[in-house]
Amino acid sequence: MKQLKISFLSVILGLKWTIFFVLGYYLFIFLIFRDIRIFEMWYTHIWPIITIIPDIFIITEYFVEDYKKKIMISNYHIIDERTGKKYPYNEIQKIIIHKSNSERYKIMSFMYYQFAEVILKNNDKIFITSLMNSNIDEFLKENLKGVYFDRNFNNFL
């Protein structure tokens, strides 16, 4: 049985692509101009700010959704420890994976975030975000056998 929960490390790992893009941008700017004074100009900071705003929004939404949530997953059921409910796999209607539209080339860091929507036969929903597990679709496919998976591609989650 595998446990999913949010931790400080998972938030930092959620920010890894944001940090990578911003540091890569500043390194690129420095390698082009070869002068540290380029960072004193306000317009060199526009792209990182534009990149960080959607990431902060998504991480905040995911953190609010996942705060104090613990989900146990085995091959045959899902247990939501916050509510104390146990859902056998035959009560799961389908799992929809919401992820970025771009599979190969992700040019913005928010395109790496994804979440899973577990839809039960009684129309209840369980949301599992990429702050709980960075590769949530593969994790769920590996641990829940016999459940129908669907994908919903979005550009902004």
MOPE-V872499 format. One record per run of one state. SS is the DSSP state (H for helix, E for strand, L for the rest). FROM is the first residue (numbers start at 1). LEN is the number of residues. If there is no record, write none. Layout:
SS FROM LEN
SS FROM LEN
This chain:
L 1 1
E 2 4
L 6 2
H 8 7
L 15 1
H 16 18
L 34 2
H 36 5
L 41 1
H 42 25
L 67 3
E 70 4
L 74 3
E 77 4
L 81 4
E 85 4
H 89 3
E 92 9
L 101 8
H 109 4
L 113 2
E 115 6
L 121 4
E 125 5
L 130 6
H 136 8
L 144 5
E 149 6
L 155 3
